[in-house]
Structure formats: C-alpha cells, structure tokens
Amino acid sequence: MLDVEFAVQKLWEFLREDAYPEDLTSRIVRGVKAEGILLAKSEGVLAGLRFVVPFLTRLGFTVQANLNDSERFSKGQEIAVIRGDGELLLSVERTVLNLLMRLSGIASATREMVEKAKAVNPNVRITGTRKTTPGLRAFEKYAIEVGGGDPHRFGLYDAVLIKDNHIALLGSVREAVMRARKVASFTKIIEVEVSDLKSALEAVEAGAHAILLDNVSPKEAKEVIEEVRRVNGRVIVEVSGGITPDNVVDYALAGPDVISSGYLTHSVRAKDMSLEVKPINVC
C-alpha cells in the first residue's frame, strides 16, 4: 500500500510542475478566502483522497472528507469540501483533480473486473502489469489495490519473469529457466511467459514456479491450465493479453490463478470530477 509521506512529496513535485514559478492568472483573486466542493460527475470507486487530504492540509487548507478510498461514489455526490486561500486553491485544483480522476478510474475498472471474475472463479486474482504511466506507477498500483486487485510486480527487481525476448536470446525455455535458477535468490519466484502447451510444459519441467499464458483464447487457456495442473498442481498459472471487463469472465472460467490486465492502467477512462469554488465571507 502506498506510503502517505511518499505520496505527499510526489504531489509537491506535481504541483511545482504546474505552478512554478507562479500561477499568473490566480494572482487576480489574491486575498480572497474560498470554499471548494469536490464533486463527482460520474459514479465510481474513490482512490487517492487518502494522500490528497494530508497534502492539502499541509498547504494550509481545512478539508472535510465525506468518503474514504475504496468507497463508491455516485454522480453528483460531494466527495470533499476544501476551505482556505482562494489563490492557492485555484493553483492546486488541477493537480488534485488530475490525480483523483485517474486513480478513481483505475480503481473503478479494477473493482468491476474483480467482481465479474470472482463471481465465476472465487479464487482468481485480478492484477495489474508494468504498463503504467512513467512517474505514476506507485499511485496506479495503489489504485489497483484500492479496487480489490493485486498490484503484480512493482518493478523488474520483484520477481523473475522470463518473456519471449529473453527466450529468443537464449534459444529455449529450458535454458532460460535454468539460468534464472542460478542467478535468482530462492526467495524470488520464477515465471515464464508462454503461448502454447509445449512451452508451458517445458517451463514446468525445468522448474518454473509459475507460467504466464499470453495472448491465448479462453479455450486454449483452459486446455493448457488443465494439462499443467495434471503435471504439477503447485504451479501458478496466470493469463494475460487483451483482457478487459468485456471478456474477463470468459478467462476466469478457464480456471487460472491470476488474470493480469494492462487495460487497468493503459486504457481506462478517468472518472469525471470537478471543483466548484465560491468565496467565503470573512468577518
């Protein structure tokens, strides 16, 4: 789960990118106190408020949060109320909205896929991939967790995942797995990306802990999964490649342990939100 302090520091960087050296336009409201209502303009699952609130608090705002991350919001719902300096509020508006909208879009899509998949395969995990936005990986992985999914690898250091290009350079699945077993600690899982039964069995026989079936149909996935489990029932089977909310049920029915989807971070639509601002009369 994303560390709040880390997230707040990143938000400072995002604000600096947008507002440094100054917000020229918002100088015209200098000295005006304001109230901003963070309003949902679509329905979804909230993600990101957990660290937006402390960020805004450090900027001097008072924040009334009406929801917590992972909770559903409806169209027209007031997510939070922010009060403080009007000039600064307008300067930070887009940074806050951009992040909340994107992360809530990811959390919402993840929740949808988790609910659909688990309805037919209660033990399956929905996970993300490394197809994340540069600079936003920690946030996007957090949003997947908020939606009920598994973040998968955070980086190349997390586990061994032998892909087609590794195999192309070494000549065989078996050679790739044997080398991985020599260079990786016993604490690291070794997974091999395959696209047919022959390669899957070669990976299992070479000692892989998991196989990733990439870009296969649900029917093909089911056949490979059944055979792999007949040979070694302890091997984790993951399916990936073009999986979306529209076809996740078909893949879940094939019986994998894990379904990974790049869609969650590279193709989701941000949830629509706005900040409705008005002046506060100070006596």
Backbone torsions as a table, in degrees:
resi	resn	phi	psi	omega
1	MET	NA	137.6	-173.9
2	LEU	-63.1	129.8	178.8
3	ASP	-69.8	131.0	-175.6
4	VAL	-63.5	-42.7	-178.4
5	GLU	-61.9	-43.5	176.9
6	PHE	-59.9	-45.1	-177.9
7	ALA	-63.3	-42.0	-179.9
8	VAL	-63.1	-41.3	178.3
9	GLN	-63.6	-38.3	177.2
10	LYS	-65.8	-37.2	178.5
11	LEU	-64.5	-35.6	173.5
12	TRP	-59.2	-42.3	179.3
13	GLU	-64.2	-41.9	-179.7
14	PHE	-64.2	-40.3	178.9
15	LEU	-65.9	-41.1	179.2
16	ARG	-61.4	-39.1	178.2
17	GLU	-57.9	-36.7	-174.6
18	ASP	-90.7	-36.1	-168.2
19	ALA	-110.3	-3.1	-179.7
20	TYR	-86.1	136.4	2.2
21	PRO	-83.9	-12.8	176.9
22	GLU	-164.9	159.9	170.3
23	ASP	-92.8	96.9	-172.3
24	LEU	-60.8	-43.0	-176.3
25	THR	-66.8	-43.4	-173.1
26	SER	-72.1	-5.5	173.7
27	ARG	-60.9	-23.6	-176.5
28	ILE	-71.2	-15.4	178.5
29	VAL	-107.6	17.5	-178.1
30	ARG	-56.3	133.4	178.5
31	GLY	91.4	-6.4	-179.4
32	VAL	-90.7	128.9	173.5
33	LYS	-84.6	143.5	-172.6
34	ALA	-138.8	158.2	171.2
35	GLU	-122.8	130.1	178.5
36	GLY	-118.7	128.2	177.5
37	ILE	-101.1	117.7	177.0
38	LEU	-80.7	111.3	-168.8
39	LEU	-114.7	132.4	175.0
40	ALA	-81.6	129.9	178.3
41	LYS	-109.6	8.0	173.3
42	SER	-152.9	172.9	178.1
43	GLU	-97.6	156.9	179.2
44	GLY	172.7	-162.4	178.4
45	VAL	-114.4	128.2	-174.5
46	LEU	-77.9	137.4	173.5
47	ALA	-148.1	133.2	175.2
48	GLY	114.6	-19.8	-178.4
49	LEU	-66.1	-24.2	-178.8
50	ARG	-56.4	-34.3	178.2
51	PHE	-111.4	-13.3	173.6
52	VAL	-68.0	-39.0	-179.4
53	VAL	-61.2	-52.5	178.7
54	PRO	-64.4	-30.9	176.3
55	PHE	-62.3	-48.9	-179.8
56	LEU	-66.4	-35.8	178.6
57	THR	-62.2	-40.7	179.2
58	ARG	-68.3	-23.1	176.0
59	LEU	-81.0	-4.1	176.2
60	GLY	103.5	4.3	180.0
61	PHE	-85.6	155.4	165.0
62	THR	-101.8	135.0	-174.4
63	VAL	-126.9	128.1	172.9
64	GLN	-107.3	105.2	-179.6
65	ALA	-88.8	126.3	-179.3
66	ASN	-95.9	-10.2	179.7
67	LEU	-139.5	162.0	172.3
68	ASN	-113.2	157.8	174.6
69	ASP	-55.2	143.1	-179.5
70	SER	87.8	-10.3	177.5
71	GLU	-85.4	149.9	178.8
72	ARG	-80.8	145.4	172.9
73	PHE	-123.6	155.0	179.9
74	SER	-111.7	163.0	178.8
75	LYS	-61.3	129.0	179.6
76	GLY	91.7	-4.3	-177.3
77	GLN	-77.6	141.2	174.9
78	GLU	-83.2	112.4	-177.9
79	ILE	-79.5	-40.1	-179.7
80	ALA	-159.2	159.2	174.2
81	VAL	-122.1	128.9	-175.0
82	ILE	-119.7	130.4	-179.0
83	ARG	-129.3	138.5	178.1
84	GLY	161.6	-153.0	-177.0
85	ASP	-64.4	124.8	-175.5
86	GLY	-65.7	-40.0	-179.9
87	GLU	-61.8	-46.7	-179.1
88	LEU	-68.8	-36.1	179.6
89	LEU	-61.9	-43.2	178.4
90	LEU	-68.0	-30.8	179.0
91	SER	-69.5	-35.7	-175.5
92	VAL	-91.4	-10.4	-173.8
93	GLU	-51.6	-53.2	-173.5
94	ARG	-69.3	-37.0	177.4
95	THR	-59.1	-46.8	-179.3
96	VAL	-65.9	-47.6	-177.9
97	LEU	-64.0	-44.4	-178.7
98	ASN	-56.2	-44.7	-176.3
99	LEU	-71.6	-47.4	-179.1
100	LEU	-62.5	-40.5	-178.1
101	MET	-65.4	-45.5	-178.7
102	ARG	-68.0	-46.6	-177.7
103	LEU	-67.0	-36.2	177.4
104	SER	-68.3	-32.2	174.4
105	GLY	-63.5	-42.6	178.6
106	ILE	-66.1	-46.0	-179.8
107	ALA	-62.1	-38.7	-179.0
108	SER	-67.0	-44.7	179.1
109	ALA	-65.8	-38.5	178.0
110	THR	-63.5	-46.2	179.8
111	ARG	-58.8	-42.1	179.3
112	GLU	-61.5	-45.6	-178.6
113	MET	-68.8	-38.1	178.7
114	VAL	-62.1	-47.0	-177.8
115	GLU	-64.9	-41.1	179.4
116	LYS	-66.4	-45.2	-176.6
117	ALA	-68.4	-44.9	-176.5
118	LYS	-70.4	-19.6	177.0
119	ALA	-64.6	-27.2	-179.2
120	VAL	-113.3	-15.9	-180.0
121	ASN	-146.2	84.0	-172.1
122	PRO	-57.9	-22.8	-175.3
123	ASN	-95.2	-4.0	-175.8
124	VAL	-75.4	148.2	175.7
125	ARG	-108.6	136.1	172.2
126	ILE	-98.2	126.9	-176.5
127	THR	-129.6	162.6	173.8
128	GLY	-86.9	-166.9	176.2
129	THR	-138.8	-171.8	175.3
130	ARG	-89.4	10.9	177.1
131	LYS	-83.2	66.8	-176.2
132	THR	-111.0	167.9	177.6
133	THR	-76.3	126.0	178.7
134	PRO	-52.3	129.9	-179.2
135	GLY	89.9	-15.5	-176.8
136	LEU	-115.7	8.6	-173.3
137	ARG	-56.3	-46.7	-177.5
138	ALA	-61.2	-38.9	179.3
139	PHE	-68.9	-43.0	-177.5
140	GLU	-69.8	-36.9	175.2
141	LYS	-65.4	-37.6	176.5
142	TYR	-61.0	-43.6	-179.0
143	ALA	-63.1	-35.6	175.9
144	ILE	-62.7	-43.2	178.1
145	GLU	-63.9	-40.7	178.1
146	VAL	-60.1	-35.8	178.9
147	GLY	-77.2	-2.5	178.8
148	GLY	98.8	7.2	-179.4
149	GLY	-96.2	179.2	177.9
150	ASP	-105.5	135.0	-176.0
151	PRO	-71.2	-16.2	-174.9
152	HIS	65.8	-155.1	-179.6
153	ARG	-69.0	135.1	172.1
154	PHE	-81.0	-27.9	-179.4
155	GLY	-162.8	-179.5	-176.6
156	LEU	-67.1	-15.9	-178.6
157	TYR	-82.2	-13.5	-170.2
158	ASP	-71.5	-38.2	-175.2
159	ALA	-161.6	167.7	173.3
160	VAL	-90.5	120.9	174.2
161	LEU	-127.9	99.5	-177.3
162	ILE	-80.7	118.1	-176.6
163	LYS	-106.6	178.4	-174.1
164	ASP	-58.6	-35.8	-178.7
165	ASN	-72.0	-31.6	173.4
166	HIS	-63.2	-45.0	-178.9
167	ILE	-65.5	-38.0	179.6
168	ALA	-60.9	-35.4	-178.9
169	LEU	-78.4	-23.1	-176.4
170	LEU	-104.6	-18.0	173.8
171	GLY	98.6	-22.0	179.9
172	SER	-160.6	156.5	175.9
173	VAL	-63.4	-43.9	-177.6
174	ARG	-59.4	-44.7	179.9
175	GLU	-63.2	-40.3	-179.5
176	ALA	-64.2	-43.5	-179.8
177	VAL	-67.0	-41.9	-179.9
178	MET	-61.1	-42.1	178.7
179	ARG	-67.1	-39.6	179.7
180	ALA	-62.3	-38.8	-179.8
181	ARG	-65.9	-25.5	179.3
182	LYS	-81.5	-35.3	-172.9
183	VAL	-94.8	-21.1	-175.3
184	ALA	-97.0	146.1	175.1
185	SER	-63.5	155.7	177.5
186	PHE	-64.5	-16.3	-179.7
187	THR	-79.4	-11.3	-175.6
188	LYS	-100.3	132.9	176.9
189	ILE	-73.2	145.4	175.8
190	ILE	-113.4	118.2	-179.2
191	GLU	-121.5	146.3	-178.3
192	VAL	-125.3	129.4	175.3
193	GLU	-81.8	126.4	-179.5
194	VAL	-136.4	166.4	179.6
195	SER	-133.9	8.8	177.3
196	ASP	-154.8	167.7	-175.9
197	LEU	-64.6	-40.5	-178.3
198	LYS	-58.2	-48.4	-179.8
199	SER	-67.6	-36.2	178.7
200	ALA	-61.6	-46.5	-179.9
201	LEU	-67.2	-35.6	177.5
202	GLU	-62.7	-41.1	178.9
203	ALA	-65.5	-43.3	179.8
204	VAL	-63.6	-45.9	-178.6
205	GLU	-66.5	-26.0	179.2
206	ALA	-82.3	-8.5	175.9
207	GLY	106.6	15.3	177.1
208	ALA	-66.0	144.7	178.2
209	HIS	-84.0	-23.3	-176.8
210	ALA	-151.1	154.6	173.0
211	ILE	-126.4	146.5	178.3
212	LEU	-115.5	111.5	177.0
213	LEU	-83.7	113.0	-173.1
214	ASP	-110.3	130.3	175.6
215	ASN	55.1	49.1	173.1
216	VAL	-117.3	159.3	178.4
217	SER	-76.4	160.8	176.0
218	PRO	-56.6	-37.9	179.0
219	LYS	-63.9	-45.8	178.8
220	GLU	-64.4	-39.8	179.8
221	ALA	-61.1	-43.6	-179.4
222	LYS	-60.5	-42.6	-178.8
223	GLU	-65.0	-42.9	-179.9
224	VAL	-68.0	-44.0	-178.8
225	ILE	-59.1	-45.4	-180.0
226	GLU	-61.8	-41.3	-178.7
227	GLU	-71.7	-41.0	178.7
228	VAL	-61.7	-41.6	-179.0
229	ARG	-70.4	-28.4	175.5
230	ARG	-66.7	-37.2	-178.8
231	VAL	-78.8	-44.2	-178.5
232	ASN	-152.9	102.4	-175.9
233	GLY	-72.8	-6.9	-179.4
234	ARG	-91.3	-11.2	-178.9
235	VAL	-72.4	131.5	177.4
236	ILE	-77.6	134.6	179.2
237	VAL	-117.4	123.4	179.4
238	GLU	-115.6	143.0	173.3
239	VAL	-119.7	146.9	-178.3
240	SER	-156.7	167.9	176.1
241	GLY	107.8	98.6	176.0
242	GLY	71.1	23.9	-177.2
243	ILE	-92.5	127.4	-176.8
244	THR	-133.3	175.9	175.1
245	PRO	-58.6	-23.3	-177.4
246	ASP	-74.4	-28.7	-176.8
247	ASN	-123.3	5.8	-175.4
248	VAL	-63.5	-31.9	179.3
249	VAL	-64.3	-41.5	179.0
250	ASP	-60.0	-41.4	179.5
251	TYR	-73.2	-36.0	178.0
252	ALA	-62.9	-37.1	179.3
253	LEU	-66.6	-20.3	177.6
254	ALA	-70.3	-17.0	173.4
255	GLY	93.3	24.2	179.2
256	PRO	-73.6	164.2	173.4
257	ASP	-81.0	-32.9	-173.7
258	VAL	-136.8	138.9	169.4
259	ILE	-121.0	117.7	178.3
260	SER	-106.6	144.6	-174.4
261	SER	-141.9	116.5	173.6
262	GLY	-69.4	-21.4	178.7
263	TYR	-52.2	-36.2	-174.5
264	LEU	-60.0	-27.8	-178.5
265	THR	-118.1	-19.3	-179.1
266	HIS	-107.7	-7.8	-175.5
267	SER	-132.7	-3.6	-178.5
268	VAL	-72.0	154.7	174.8
269	ARG	-94.9	138.4	176.2
270	ALA	-63.9	147.1	175.3
271	LYS	-79.0	136.1	-175.4
272	ASP	-76.9	126.6	176.9
273	MET	-140.8	160.8	176.2
274	SER	-143.2	165.2	174.5
275	LEU	-119.0	109.4	-179.3
276	GLU	-92.3	116.7	-171.5
277	VAL	-112.0	141.0	174.3
278	LYS	-143.2	155.4	179.3
279	PRO	-74.4	151.4	175.2
280	ILE	-108.7	129.1	176.8
281	ASN	-78.3	119.4	-180.0
282	VAL	-103.0	120.7	-178.0
283	CYS	-83.9	NA	NA
